Amino acid sequence: MIKRDLQSVFNRISRFPVVVVLGPRQSGKTTLVRDVFKDHLYVSLEEPDMREVIISDPKRFLRERENKVGIIFDEFQYAPELLSYIQIESDAKDRPGYFVLTGSQNFLMNQTITQSLAGRAGILTLLPLSIHELEADGRVNSIDDSILKGGYPRIYDKNVEPYDLYPSYIHTYIERDVRQLITVENLKTFQKFLKLCAGRVGQALNITDLATSCGISQITANKWLSLLEASYIIFLLKPYFGSFKKRVTNTPKLYFYDVGLVCSLLSIRTKEDLMVSPFRGAIFESFIIADFHKQYYNMGFEPPLYFWRDKNGRIEVDCLIEQANKIIPVEIKSGETIVKDFFSSLGQWSGIVGMDPADGYIVYGGSITMAGAGGKVIGWQEAGSLVEQVEKARNIVYP
């Protein structure tokens, strides 16, 4: 088992009576919670027989399986009606960390469930493996290898080739999750929609274009995007407004949490394919921004990440990290050679907001680290600990 950075957060979050761990299928949630909560009773709600037993008489189930340690309910989205009984149990008895729930869909998007868990649950998100986790385990090779493989643990634990894992993953995801969550008349159309999203990675979201290209309505396209978000396939990076008001775009950008999946959807199977792909720059950008999300989630926090682009599209900063008293700009370049052009956007943006460009970062596809008047240049591997560097600079000690 590759050690997960999120593991260190459980001591803090287990003070709540309910611990919730969300994330995509096969990101390692079950392995992690069973390792952390070794003495908890484990119950898989994905098993139809067990699910039927619980749903038919939840009070009896909880009473008969009550113990001093706790219960893990794996894939909780299959039995959300159990939550009201968990809420009653949590309110009646002071048992920190007693209930542990995992989910492959973000059931917290359901307002009723969110209200039931309010004040009772510590919520964590486990995404596929981060750059830091792979590096700590000695699994990081070249940038191209890291992009093609992605971060799903099975590739590393079981030595499964990415071109074998991802098509199977997509098929399983569509057959098991999509069918259950929404009505899709033609699953092939949904798979086409997923591929179209991959082809727009790193781009401003254009619902009309997506819907037209797929032959579906805009209402359906929005519904399918919400499903992909809820199941941790994609995320939408929002533009930063701050005090800029009407001077900036209000359209989010589309990214994938795992670029190995993107490569599979775009039929990029080899390093040679990736090297000549017109999507290489956008895939690298998604790789880094997704890793920033992983770093924040692995600390137990929501990622305060945005991008900035003026309405004319002439000035853009790929990622902004928001803090209480400042904004840290990060430009992302897939090239492995540092060139003058890397610094242009930081310089332009710094002039607009009145900051020193030397306080910004440029993440690129190489390995040399250097600091200059135009910004701090760091290699893609060092970017795997950029969030930690930024947070340490705030002099906050997290328990």
MIKOLVEX-549894 format. One line per field, with one value per residue (C-alpha): residue number from 1; residue in one letter; x, y, z. Coordinates in nm, 3 decimals. Each point is the difference from the previous one (the first is absolute). Layout:
<rs>
seq [NUM;...]
type [A;...]
px [X;...]
py [Y;...]
pz [Z;...]
</rs>
This chain:
<rs>
seq [1;2;3;4;5;6;7;8;9;10;11;12;13;14;15;16;17;18;19;20;21;22;23;24;25;26;27;28;29;30;31;32;33;34;35;36;37;38;39;40;41;42;43;44;45;46;47;48;49;50;51;52;53;54;55;56;57;58;59;60;61;62;63;64;65;66;67;68;69;70;71;72;73;74;75;76;77;78;79;80;81;82;83;84;85;86;87;88;89;90;91;92;93;94;95;96;97;98;99;100;101;102;103;104;105;106;107;108;109;110;111;112;113;114;115;116;117;118;119;120;121;122;123;124;125;126;127;128;129;130;131;132;133;134;135;136;137;138;139;140;141;142;143;144;145;146;147;148;149;150;151;152;153;154;155;156;157;158;159;160;161;162;163;164;165;166;167;168;169;170;171;172;173;174;175;176;177;178;179;180;181;182;183;184;185;186;187;188;189;190;191;192;193;194;195;196;197;198;199;200;201;202;203;204;205;206;207;208;209;210;211;212;213;214;215;216;217;218;219;220;221;222;223;224;225;226;227;228;229;230;231;232;233;234;235;236;237;238;239;240;241;242;243;244;245;246;247;248;249;250;251;252;253;254;255;256;257;258;259;260;261;262;263;264;265;266;267;268;269;270;271;272;273;274;275;276;277;278;279;280;281;282;283;284;285;286;287;288;289;290;291;292;293;294;295;296;297;298;299;300;301;302;303;304;305;306;307;308;309;310;311;312;313;314;315;316;317;318;319;320;321;322;323;324;325;326;327;328;329;330;331;332;333;334;335;336;337;338;339;340;341;342;343;344;345;346;347;348;349;350;351;352;353;354;355;356;357;358;359;360;361;362;363;364;365;366;367;368;369;370;371;372;373;374;375;376;377;378;379;380;381;382;383;384;385;386;387;388;389;390;391;392;393;394;395;396;397;398;399]
type [M;I;K;R;D;L;Q;S;V;F;N;R;I;S;R;F;P;V;V;V;V;L;G;P;R;Q;S;G;K;T;T;L;V;R;D;V;F;K;D;H;L;Y;V;S;L;E;E;P;D;M;R;E;V;I;I;S;D;P;K;R;F;L;R;E;R;E;N;K;V;G;I;I;F;D;E;F;Q;Y;A;P;E;L;L;S;Y;I;Q;I;E;S;D;A;K;D;R;P;G;Y;F;V;L;T;G;S;Q;N;F;L;M;N;Q;T;I;T;Q;S;L;A;G;R;A;G;I;L;T;L;L;P;L;S;I;H;E;L;E;A;D;G;R;V;N;S;I;D;D;S;I;L;K;G;G;Y;P;R;I;Y;D;K;N;V;E;P;Y;D;L;Y;P;S;Y;I;H;T;Y;I;E;R;D;V;R;Q;L;I;T;V;E;N;L;K;T;F;Q;K;F;L;K;L;C;A;G;R;V;G;Q;A;L;N;I;T;D;L;A;T;S;C;G;I;S;Q;I;T;A;N;K;W;L;S;L;L;E;A;S;Y;I;I;F;L;L;K;P;Y;F;G;S;F;K;K;R;V;T;N;T;P;K;L;Y;F;Y;D;V;G;L;V;C;S;L;L;S;I;R;T;K;E;D;L;M;V;S;P;F;R;G;A;I;F;E;S;F;I;I;A;D;F;H;K;Q;Y;Y;N;M;G;F;E;P;P;L;Y;F;W;R;D;K;N;G;R;I;E;V;D;C;L;I;E;Q;A;N;K;I;I;P;V;E;I;K;S;G;E;T;I;V;K;D;F;F;S;S;L;G;Q;W;S;G;I;V;G;M;D;P;A;D;G;Y;I;V;Y;G;G;S;I;T;M;A;G;A;G;G;K;V;I;G;W;Q;E;A;G;S;L;V;E;Q;V;E;K;A;R;N;I;V;Y;P]
px [0.000;0.133;-0.019;-0.263;0.058;-0.361;0.070;0.153;-0.325;-0.220;0.104;-0.143;-0.314;-0.083;-0.114;-0.332;-0.249;-0.016;0.302;-0.077;0.257;-0.100;0.180;-0.014;-0.022;0.329;0.173;0.083;-0.275;-0.085;0.364;0.075;-0.294;0.043;0.365;-0.071;-0.305;0.129;-0.239;-0.318;-0.262;0.010;-0.324;-0.010;-0.324;0.090;-0.106;-0.373;-0.074;0.164;-0.165;-0.342;0.054;0.096;-0.270;-0.277;0.067;0.276;-0.075;0.044;0.315;0.165;-0.107;0.122;0.334;0.062;0.352;0.253;0.203;-0.211;-0.139;0.125;-0.275;0.173;-0.165;-0.259;-0.176;-0.181;-0.194;-0.040;-0.320;0.221;0.128;-0.296;0.062;0.371;-0.094;-0.217;0.274;0.263;-0.210;-0.092;0.348;0.337;0.216;0.262;0.091;-0.258;-0.159;0.224;-0.171;0.164;-0.155;0.094;-0.253;-0.015;-0.327;0.064;-0.135;-0.337;-0.121;-0.199;0.304;0.221;-0.244;-0.012;0.379;0.039;0.215;0.025;0.241;0.362;0.021;0.309;0.069;0.240;0.101;0.239;0.365;0.178;0.348;0.127;-0.151;0.151;0.335;0.011;-0.054;0.265;-0.253;0.074;0.190;-0.027;-0.272;-0.140;-0.013;-0.178;-0.261;-0.068;-0.036;-0.209;-0.053;-0.233;0.163;-0.075;0.246;0.280;-0.112;-0.092;0.225;-0.300;0.073;-0.192;-0.126;-0.159;-0.135;-0.162;-0.229;-0.121;-0.042;-0.207;-0.219;-0.055;-0.070;-0.258;-0.168;-0.018;-0.018;-0.151;-0.286;-0.089;0.020;-0.165;-0.205;0.221;-0.181;0.321;0.310;0.216;-0.113;0.110;0.337;0.033;-0.081;0.276;0.250;-0.110;0.069;0.349;0.057;-0.085;0.220;0.149;-0.247;-0.276;-0.322;-0.233;-0.324;-0.153;0.298;0.008;-0.372;0.003;0.307;-0.161;-0.350;-0.169;-0.182;0.177;-0.213;0.129;0.358;-0.022;-0.147;0.278;0.268;-0.147;0.016;0.365;0.074;-0.193;0.193;0.339;0.084;0.019;0.013;-0.074;0.258;-0.179;0.131;0.119;-0.194;0.128;-0.034;0.027;-0.378;-0.080;0.359;0.031;-0.167;-0.273;0.034;0.166;0.264;-0.039;0.260;0.028;0.117;0.205;0.192;0.061;-0.374;0.021;0.276;-0.206;-0.307;0.214;0.169;0.341;0.174;0.374;0.256;0.031;-0.376;0.018;0.304;-0.173;-0.351;-0.155;-0.151;0.336;0.006;-0.361;0.054;0.309;-0.196;-0.278;0.261;0.145;-0.326;-0.158;0.305;-0.051;-0.353;0.143;0.247;-0.272;-0.239;0.282;0.031;-0.374;-0.088;-0.206;0.234;-0.004;0.092;-0.107;0.127;0.004;-0.067;-0.102;-0.310;0.209;0.200;0.328;0.123;-0.047;0.146;-0.052;-0.052;-0.047;0.037;-0.215;0.108;-0.145;0.230;0.141;-0.036;0.281;0.011;0.129;0.074;0.027;0.220;0.052;0.336;0.318;0.214;-0.037;-0.066;-0.079;-0.362;-0.068;0.003;-0.225;-0.340;0.131;0.153;-0.320;-0.222;0.234;-0.019;-0.381;-0.026;0.310;0.197;0.363;0.025;0.280;-0.271;-0.161;0.085;0.061;-0.037;0.158;0.079;0.366;0.183;0.214;-0.115;0.093;-0.124;0.015;-0.168;-0.257;-0.113;0.109;0.045;-0.052;0.003;-0.313;0.118;0.060;-0.349;-0.121;0.084;-0.081;-0.316;0.196;0.256;-0.272;-0.185;0.317;0.072;-0.318;0.151;-0.311;0.048;-0.267;-0.077]
py [0.000;0.340;0.232;0.268;0.355;0.024;-0.257;0.263;0.199;-0.270;0.075;0.350;-0.100;-0.301;0.237;0.011;-0.284;-0.056;-0.010;0.027;-0.091;0.086;-0.054;-0.178;-0.374;-0.184;0.302;-0.211;0.106;-0.349;-0.101;0.320;-0.003;-0.370;0.066;0.305;-0.149;-0.355;-0.102;0.141;-0.237;0.018;0.000;0.030;0.158;-0.091;-0.358;-0.030;-0.260;0.202;0.317;-0.164;-0.121;0.349;0.193;-0.238;0.063;0.259;0.036;-0.370;-0.012;0.282;-0.148;-0.352;0.120;0.262;-0.024;0.210;0.092;0.090;-0.092;0.070;0.035;-0.032;0.155;0.176;0.153;-0.332;0.042;0.371;-0.072;-0.143;0.349;0.111;-0.294;0.080;0.358;-0.116;-0.233;0.272;0.252;-0.249;-0.139;0.171;-0.224;0.187;-0.174;-0.273;0.018;0.006;0.052;-0.024;0.101;-0.007;0.270;0.326;-0.062;0.328;0.171;-0.117;0.283;-0.232;-0.215;0.303;0.138;-0.335;-0.007;0.366;0.029;-0.379;-0.095;0.056;-0.014;-0.106;-0.055;-0.265;0.047;-0.220;0.004;0.335;0.081;0.014;-0.338;-0.170;0.171;-0.102;-0.361;0.018;-0.031;0.321;-0.027;0.242;0.260;-0.187;-0.327;0.170;0.155;-0.321;-0.211;0.248;-0.054;-0.293;-0.233;-0.324;0.097;0.010;-0.267;-0.262;0.111;0.043;0.183;0.327;-0.102;-0.303;0.171;0.316;-0.149;-0.248;0.279;0.207;-0.297;-0.089;0.361;0.045;-0.336;0.022;0.366;0.181;-0.249;0.039;0.376;0.123;-0.130;-0.028;-0.134;-0.065;-0.075;0.037;0.361;0.057;-0.157;0.230;0.292;-0.112;-0.010;0.344;0.130;-0.153;0.184;0.327;-0.046;0.331;0.199;0.240;-0.196;0.044;-0.185;0.089;-0.141;-0.317;-0.063;0.067;-0.219;-0.286;0.043;0.060;0.292;0.256;-0.116;-0.355;0.124;0.190;-0.305;-0.224;0.249;0.004;-0.379;0.002;0.251;-0.197;-0.317;0.178;-0.040;0.372;0.329;0.353;0.261;0.327;0.341;0.233;0.323;0.177;0.372;-0.031;-0.012;0.015;-0.004;-0.379;-0.302;-0.179;-0.336;-0.291;-0.227;-0.377;-0.239;-0.370;-0.128;-0.269;0.059;-0.372;-0.020;0.299;-0.168;-0.316;0.191;0.178;-0.327;0.119;-0.323;0.058;0.269;0.060;0.059;0.247;0.181;0.090;0.045;0.346;-0.062;-0.038;0.353;-0.018;-0.347;0.118;0.298;-0.233;-0.229;0.284;0.172;-0.335;-0.068;0.332;-0.121;-0.328;0.182;0.209;-0.292;-0.207;0.271;-0.021;0.333;0.125;0.123;0.383;-0.014;0.220;0.132;0.351;0.120;0.338;0.021;0.044;-0.316;0.188;-0.049;-0.325;-0.160;-0.377;-0.031;0.232;-0.123;0.217;0.074;0.234;0.289;-0.073;-0.181;-0.221;-0.031;-0.317;-0.035;-0.352;-0.082;-0.350;0.084;-0.137;0.298;0.330;0.280;0.371;-0.051;-0.194;0.328;0.219;-0.075;0.037;0.333;0.130;-0.122;0.140;0.338;-0.007;-0.097;0.184;-0.298;-0.100;-0.266;-0.162;-0.124;-0.209;-0.353;-0.164;-0.379;-0.162;-0.343;0.007;-0.050;0.310;0.240;0.366;0.329;0.332;0.337;-0.147;-0.280;-0.325;-0.280;-0.351;-0.341;-0.215;-0.234;0.286;0.126;-0.310;0.180;0.357;0.018;-0.111;0.274;0.260;-0.108;-0.018;0.359;0.095;-0.132;-0.202;-0.322;-0.255;-0.260]
pz [0.000;-0.100;0.299;-0.046;0.120;0.113;0.272;0.228;0.002;0.153;0.358;-0.044;-0.188;0.220;0.274;-0.185;0.057;-0.378;-0.230;-0.372;-0.267;-0.357;-0.328;-0.335;-0.038;0.056;0.154;0.308;0.243;0.124;0.043;0.191;0.243;0.075;0.079;0.218;0.174;0.035;0.278;-0.156;-0.136;-0.380;-0.199;-0.380;-0.118;-0.356;0.077;-0.081;0.270;0.277;-0.124;0.011;0.357;0.116;-0.183;0.110;0.371;0.065;0.375;0.057;-0.211;0.196;0.334;-0.075;-0.134;0.265;0.140;0.188;-0.304;-0.303;-0.342;-0.352;-0.261;-0.336;-0.311;0.211;-0.302;-0.046;0.326;0.079;0.194;0.274;0.077;0.211;0.235;0.014;0.085;0.293;0.127;-0.029;0.191;0.274;0.071;0.029;-0.218;-0.203;-0.326;0.049;-0.343;-0.307;-0.337;-0.342;-0.330;-0.368;-0.073;0.185;0.181;0.184;-0.311;0.131;0.227;0.228;0.069;0.057;0.257;0.182;0.028;0.097;0.312;0.031;-0.276;-0.085;-0.379;-0.194;-0.368;-0.133;-0.362;-0.202;0.103;0.009;-0.127;0.361;0.093;-0.305;0.053;0.368;-0.109;-0.271;-0.282;-0.193;-0.327;-0.290;-0.043;-0.303;0.193;0.290;-0.231;-0.194;0.314;0.196;0.371;0.055;0.257;-0.187;-0.275;0.257;0.249;-0.260;-0.288;-0.229;-0.323;-0.039;-0.345;0.169;0.312;-0.134;-0.268;0.261;0.253;-0.243;-0.088;0.366;0.095;-0.273;0.058;0.380;0.092;-0.297;-0.036;0.367;0.028;-0.318;-0.289;-0.303;-0.303;-0.190;0.206;-0.312;-0.022;0.359;-0.075;-0.302;0.233;0.236;-0.287;-0.117;0.353;-0.016;-0.327;0.174;0.306;0.112;-0.209;0.100;0.038;-0.297;0.071;-0.336;-0.190;0.210;-0.042;-0.374;-0.060;0.192;-0.145;0.336;0.162;0.218;0.294;-0.047;-0.042;0.329;0.173;-0.129;0.104;0.351;0.005;-0.106;0.276;0.262;-0.082;0.007;-0.367;-0.083;0.187;-0.112;0.095;0.065;-0.105;0.272;0.023;0.310;-0.065;-0.377;-0.058;-0.371;-0.122;0.013;-0.155;0.197;-0.176;0.189;-0.152;-0.028;0.145;0.088;0.337;-0.173;-0.322;-0.057;-0.061;-0.237;-0.201;-0.030;-0.118;-0.262;-0.112;0.123;0.099;-0.041;0.080;-0.374;-0.022;0.287;-0.139;-0.328;0.140;-0.037;0.343;0.177;0.147;0.122;0.148;0.189;0.131;0.119;0.159;0.211;0.096;0.094;0.217;0.179;0.078;0.132;0.222;0.163;0.039;0.151;0.267;0.064;-0.162;-0.292;-0.276;-0.025;-0.368;-0.290;-0.332;-0.143;-0.353;-0.128;-0.221;-0.314;0.075;-0.037;0.356;0.189;0.312;0.011;0.376;0.295;0.358;0.225;0.354;0.260;-0.079;-0.345;-0.330;-0.128;-0.381;-0.168;-0.369;-0.145;-0.301;-0.141;-0.162;0.158;-0.096;0.187;-0.248;0.031;-0.107;0.325;0.194;-0.215;0.159;0.356;-0.089;-0.161;0.284;0.264;-0.167;0.015;0.367;0.122;0.131;-0.037;-0.276;0.200;0.241;-0.273;-0.118;-0.334;-0.009;-0.306;-0.141;0.099;0.328;0.063;0.273;-0.014;0.143;-0.180;-0.033;-0.239;0.234;0.165;-0.254;0.137;-0.164;-0.020;0.278;0.241;-0.086;0.186;0.326;-0.102;0.211;0.307;-0.066;-0.040;0.314;0.212;-0.095;0.186;0.326;0.084;0.194;-0.090;0.269]
</rs>
